[in-house]
Amino acid sequence: MPAHMTSRERMLAALRNKKPDVLPVTTHHLMKSFLDMDQGGLTEREFFDKYGFDSIRWANGALPVASAGGYAHPSIKQSGYTDLPLVVSDAWSVSVEETDSVKYHTLRYTIETPRKTLDIELQSNEYTAWLTVHPVKEKSDIDLLADFLPDVVADHGVFETAKSEIGDRGIVRSHIPSTVDIYGQPGCWQDACCLVGTEQLIIESFDDPAWVHYLLGIIRDHKLTYIHSLLGAGCDIIELGGGDGCTSVISPKMFDEFVAPYDKELIDAAHTAGQRITYHLCGKFMPLLSSIRDMGPDALETLTPPGMGGDAEPSVVRDALGDRMCLIGGFDQNEYFMNSTPDETREAVAACFEGAASDGGYIIAPSDHFFHAKDELLRAFVTQAHAMEY
């Protein structure tokens, strides 16, 4: 067994596809609703320390390109998991108003460009947010993205601050920014679904594939500007991908045509910039294993089990990809954070270890977000993971 490691050493060993001292155990995002309602308002750091997790410090910093006319909006923030201002320009001016909604908090954003006005509607509850109006409504709308959307570059200071704050307690994690920073996702196809709507984008992939490829190229180029600026940034792992690329949503043939080529370019560029990529597929993905291998990410998540709507077979994934990348996730948080006994939770951890971690290169984590969890099951989850020695 390797000598005792710090949490940071442990997770970095797994990300390098090596054997750490014990099984690293962490989470994906921690939902604010969970920390407020279930944990009495704990911060993320306090939560990780309370239960003894190997910590993650999320850091997302995107700066406007001043030389290209971009600047930070003085009052409007991005949605999601950052507290960053929107990046705007004189040719991409954004305003927002709160609309009347009986059931959900609703924000309508207006984007003014020299040729046309776009609008986006975003609703949210105490748990999450979702789009009800997508910005791209006509095919010509994507020309506005190509001509007027302001580029962003990485704020290295945000990553350095995060690395200093977390120290040896864990790693710094980030994601590739969305194209329109009001709401979006890291991967090219997933981000296109946010811009157009998933069903409509699938229809267009059959009716007008050239238009879909043009849109994906615009998104790819916008993200590449950011990725090129990551050279020297102090981030340990960066998320790409998204659930709309899973075979729960599209076919393997569509993945190979519309997802893999564009995200592979981003992965290659990230490697050139000295960064690691974790590829996020939070649904069914088993028919995509050879495609994922060819894309070459450094890690794959979330290994969603059948009990949560996925199809992950950890031992098969390990055999197919284990010599190439770290595996992250695989744990059924719905069942074993809420509905089981502590012994059953510990047994589930041991089963994940046996299936995915025989040669190292595995970080156990919930399969994406969780919204509620019992104290005794969280403790069983962490203590059992750290009892699994190599």
C-alpha positions in Angstrom: 0.0 0.0 0.0 1.3 3.5 -0.8 2.3 5.6 2.2 -0.4 7.8 3.8 -1.3 10.6 1.4 -3.0 14.0 1.8 -6.4 14.4 0.1 -4.8 16.4 -2.6 -2.1 13.7 -3.2 -4.7 11.0 -3.1 -6.9 12.6 -5.8 -4.1 13.6 -8.0 -2.8 10.0 -7.9 -6.2 8.8 -9.1 -6.3 11.5 -11.8 -2.9 10.2 -13.0 -4.5 6.8 -13.2 -2.3 5.5 -10.3 -3.0 3.8 -7.0 -3.4 6.1 -4.1 -3.2 4.9 -0.4 -7.0 4.5 -0.1 -10.1 5.2 -2.3 -10.6 8.9 -2.8 -14.1 10.1 -2.0 -15.7 13.4 -3.1 -18.8 14.9 -4.7 -19.6 16.8 -7.8 -21.3 20.2 -7.2 -22.8 20.7 -3.7 -26.2 22.2 -4.2 -26.9 25.4 -2.2 -30.3 24.1 -1.4 -28.8 21.0 0.2 -26.3 23.0 2.3 -29.0 25.4 3.4 -31.9 23.0 4.1 -30.1 19.8 5.1 -26.8 21.2 6.6 -28.0 24.4 8.3 -26.2 26.7 6.0 -22.8 25.2 6.0 -20.2 26.4 3.4 -18.8 23.8 1.0 -15.5 23.8 3.0 -17.3 23.2 6.3 -19.3 20.4 4.7 -16.3 18.6 3.4 -14.5 19.0 6.7 -17.5 17.8 8.7 -17.6 14.5 7.0 -14.0 14.0 6.0 -14.4 14.1 2.2 -11.5 14.6 -0.1 -12.4 18.1 -1.0 -13.0 19.9 -4.3 -12.7 23.6 -4.7 -14.6 24.9 -7.7 -13.0 27.9 -9.4 -14.4 29.5 -12.5 -12.9 32.7 -13.8 -13.6 34.1 -17.3 -12.4 37.6 -18.1 -13.5 39.8 -21.0 -11.1 40.5 -23.8 -10.8 44.3 -23.4 -8.9 44.7 -26.7 -11.8 43.2 -28.5 -14.3 45.5 -26.8 -15.6 43.2 -24.1 -16.2 44.3 -20.5 -17.9 43.0 -17.3 -21.5 44.0 -16.9 -21.7 46.3 -13.8 -24.7 44.5 -12.2 -25.9 41.3 -14.0 -24.3 38.1 -12.8 -24.0 34.8 -14.7 -26.4 32.0 -13.7 -25.3 28.7 -12.2 -22.3 28.0 -10.1 -20.4 31.2 -10.4 -20.7 34.7 -9.0 -19.1 36.3 -12.0 -20.6 39.2 -14.0 -21.8 38.7 -17.5 -19.3 39.5 -20.2 -20.8 42.1 -22.6 -19.8 44.6 -25.2 -21.3 47.5 -27.1 -22.4 45.0 -29.7 -23.7 42.5 -27.2 -25.7 44.5 -24.6 -27.7 42.6 -22.0 -30.5 43.6 -19.7 -32.7 41.6 -17.4 -36.1 41.9 -15.8 -38.0 39.8 -13.3 -41.4 38.7 -14.6 -44.5 37.7 -12.8 -44.7 34.0 -12.2 -46.9 32.3 -9.6 -44.9 29.1 -9.4 -41.3 29.8 -10.3 -38.8 32.7 -10.1 -38.5 33.9 -13.7 -35.9 36.1 -15.3 -36.1 37.4 -18.9 -32.9 38.5 -20.5 -32.7 40.7 -23.6 -29.6 40.8 -25.7 -29.2 43.7 -28.0 -27.0 43.4 -31.1 -26.5 45.7 -34.1 -28.8 43.6 -36.2 -31.3 41.9 -34.0 -32.5 41.4 -30.4 -32.4 38.0 -28.8 -34.2 37.0 -25.6 -33.8 34.2 -23.0 -36.1 33.2 -20.2 -34.7 31.4 -17.2 -36.8 29.9 -14.4 -35.7 28.4 -11.1 -36.8 27.0 -7.8 -35.0 26.3 -4.6 -33.1 23.3 -6.2 -32.1 24.3 -9.8 -32.7 26.4 -12.9 -33.8 25.7 -16.4 -34.5 27.5 -19.7 -38.0 28.1 -20.9 -37.1 30.3 -23.8 -34.0 29.6 -25.9 -32.1 32.4 -27.6 -31.8 30.8 -31.1 -35.2 30.9 -32.6 -34.4 31.3 -36.3 -31.5 29.8 -38.2 -29.9 33.2 -38.9 -29.7 33.9 -35.2 -26.5 31.9 -35.0 -24.8 34.5 -37.2 -25.2 37.0 -34.4 -23.2 34.6 -32.1 -20.4 34.4 -34.8 -20.3 38.2 -35.4 -21.0 39.8 -32.0 -20.6 37.4 -29.0 -17.7 38.6 -26.9 -14.9 36.2 -26.3 -13.6 35.4 -22.8 -10.2 34.3 -21.4 -9.1 32.6 -18.2 -8.5 34.5 -15.0 -5.5 32.7 -13.7 -5.7 34.6 -10.4 -9.0 32.8 -9.5 -7.3 29.4 -9.8 -4.3 30.4 -7.8 -6.5 31.7 -5.0 -8.5 28.5 -5.0 -5.4 26.4 -4.9 -4.0 28.4 -2.0 -7.3 28.2 -0.1 -7.7 24.4 -0.4 -4.1 23.5 0.1 -3.5 19.8 0.7 -7.2 19.2 1.5 -8.2 18.6 -2.1 -8.0 19.7 -5.7 -9.1 22.7 -7.8 -11.8 21.9 -10.3 -13.3 24.0 -13.1 -15.4 23.8 -16.3 -15.2 25.1 -19.8 -17.5 28.2 -19.9 -20.8 28.2 -21.8 -21.1 30.1 -25.0 -23.7 32.5 -23.8 -22.9 33.0 -20.1 -26.5 33.6 -19.0 -27.0 29.8 -19.2 -25.1 27.0 -20.9 -22.9 23.9 -20.6 -19.3 23.0 -21.1 -19.5 20.7 -24.1 -20.2 21.9 -27.7 -23.3 19.7 -28.4 -24.7 20.2 -24.9 -24.2 24.0 -25.2 -25.9 24.0 -28.6 -28.9 22.2 -27.0 -29.1 25.1 -24.5 -29.1 27.6 -27.3 -31.6 25.9 -29.6 -33.4 23.4 -27.4 -32.6 19.7 -27.4 -35.5 18.3 -29.4 -35.1 21.1 -32.0 -31.4 20.5 -32.4 -32.0 16.7 -32.9 -34.6 17.5 -35.6 -32.2 19.9 -37.3 -29.4 17.3 -37.2 -31.5 15.3 -39.6 -33.1 18.1 -41.6 -30.2 20.5 -41.9 -27.0 18.9 -40.6 -24.8 21.6 -42.3 -26.5 24.2 -40.1 -25.9 22.2 -37.0 -22.2 21.8 -37.9 -21.9 25.5 -38.5 -23.4 26.2 -35.0 -21.1 23.7 -33.4 -18.1 25.3 -35.1 -19.1 28.7 -33.7 -19.4 27.2 -30.2 -16.1 25.3 -30.6 -14.2 28.4 -31.7 -15.5 30.5 -28.8 -14.5 27.8 -26.3 -11.1 27.4 -27.9 -10.2 31.0 -27.3 -10.8 30.4 -23.6 -8.9 27.1 -23.6 -5.8 28.5 -25.3 -5.7 31.1 -22.5 -5.4 28.3 -19.8 -1.7 27.8 -20.4 -0.1 27.9 -17.0 -3.4 28.0 -15.1 -3.4 26.2 -11.7 -6.4 24.0 -12.2 -6.3 20.3 -11.5 -9.2 19.0 -13.6 -11.7 20.8 -16.0 -15.1 19.6 -16.9 -16.3 19.1 -20.5 -19.3 17.3 -22.0 -22.9 17.1 -20.8 -25.8 14.8 -20.4 -27.4 15.6 -23.8 -24.6 13.7 -25.4 -25.6 10.4 -23.7 -27.4 7.6 -25.5 -30.3 8.4 -23.3 -30.8 11.3 -25.6 -29.0 10.7 -28.9 -27.7 7.7 -30.8 -24.1 6.6 -30.9 -24.0 7.6 -34.6 -25.1 11.1 -33.7 -22.5 11.2 -31.0 -19.8 10.3 -33.4 -20.9 12.9 -35.9 -22.0 15.9 -33.8 -20.4 15.5 -30.4 -17.0 13.7 -30.5 -15.2 15.7 -33.3 -15.9 19.1 -31.7 -15.2 18.1 -28.0 -12.1 16.2 -29.1 -10.7 19.4 -30.5 -11.3 21.0 -27.1 -9.6 18.1 -25.3 -6.6 18.3 -27.6 -6.3 22.1 -27.0 -6.6 21.6 -23.3 -3.8 19.1 -23.3 -1.7 21.5 -25.3 -2.4 24.1 -22.6 -1.3 21.7 -19.9 -4.8 20.9 -18.5 -6.6 17.7 -17.6 -10.2 17.2 -18.9 -12.9 15.1 -17.2 -15.7 14.2 -19.7 -19.1 14.4 -18.1 -21.9 12.0 -19.3 -24.6 11.8 -16.7 -26.8 9.2 -18.4 -26.4 6.1 -20.5 -23.0 5.9 -22.3 -21.9 2.2 -22.5 -22.2 2.1 -26.4 -19.9 5.1 -26.6 -16.8 3.6 -24.9 -14.7 3.3 -28.0 -15.6 6.9 -29.0 -14.7 8.2 -25.6 -11.4 6.4 -25.7 -10.6 8.0 -29.0 -11.5 11.4 -27.7 -8.8 11.1 -25.1 -10.1 12.8 -21.9 -8.1 12.3 -18.7 -11.2 11.2 -16.7 -14.8 10.0 -17.3 -17.8 10.8 -15.1 -20.4 10.2 -13.8 -20.8 6.4 -14.3 -24.5 6.7 -13.6 -25.8 3.3 -12.4 -29.0 1.6 -13.7 -30.9 2.5 -10.5 -30.5 6.2 -11.5 -31.4 5.8 -15.1 -27.9 5.1 -16.4 -26.3 1.9 -17.7 -22.8 2.0 -16.2 -21.0 -1.4 -15.8 -17.9 -0.3 -13.9 -15.8 -3.4 -14.6 -16.6 -3.2 -18.3 -15.7 0.5 -18.3 -12.5 -0.2 -16.4 -11.5 -2.9 -18.9 -12.2 -0.6 -21.9 -10.8 2.6 -20.6 -8.8 2.0 -17.4 -5.4 2.1 -19.0 -6.2 5.6 -20.4 -8.2 7.5 -17.9 -9.5 8.0 -14.3 -13.1 7.1 -13.5 -15.2 9.3 -11.3 -18.6 8.6 -9.8 -20.6 5.4 -10.0 -22.4 5.8 -6.7 -26.2 5.7 -6.4 -26.8 8.6 -4.1 -30.6 8.4 -4.3 -30.6 4.9 -2.8 -27.6 5.0 -0.5 -27.8 8.6 0.8 -31.5 8.4 1.6 -33.1 5.0 1.6 -30.5 2.5 2.9 -28.9 1.5 6.2 -25.3 2.5 6.9 -24.3 -1.1 6.3 -25.9 -1.1 2.9 -24.2 2.1 2.0 -20.9 0.7 3.0 -21.6 -2.4 0.9 -22.4 -0.2 -2.1 -19.1 1.6 -1.6 -17.2 -1.7 -1.5 -19.0 -2.8 -4.7 -18.0 0.3 -6.5 -14.4 -0.2 -5.4 -14.4 -3.8 -6.6 -15.9 -2.9 -10.0 -14.0 0.2 -10.9 -10.8 0.6 -8.8 -8.8 -2.7 -9.0 -5.8 -0.9 -10.6 -6.3 2.5 -9.2 -7.5 5.5 -11.2 -10.9 5.8 -9.5 -12.5 8.5 -7.4 -15.8 7.4 -5.9 -18.5 10.1 -5.9 -22.2 10.5 -6.3 -23.5 10.3 -9.8 -23.9 14.0 -10.3 -25.9 16.3 -8.0 -27.8 15.2 -4.9 -30.4 17.3 -3.1 -30.9 15.5 0.2 -28.8 13.1 2.3 -28.9 11.5 5.8 -26.1 12.3 8.1 -25.3 8.7 9.1 -25.2 7.6 5.4 -22.8 10.4 4.4 -20.5 9.3 7.2 -20.8 5.6 6.1 -20.0 6.7 2.6 -16.8 8.5 3.5 -15.5 6.2 6.2 -16.0 3.1 4.0 -14.2 4.7 1.1 -11.2 5.6 3.2 -11.2 2.0 4.5 -10.7 0.6 1.0 -6.9 0.2 0.8 -4.8 -0.6 -2.2 
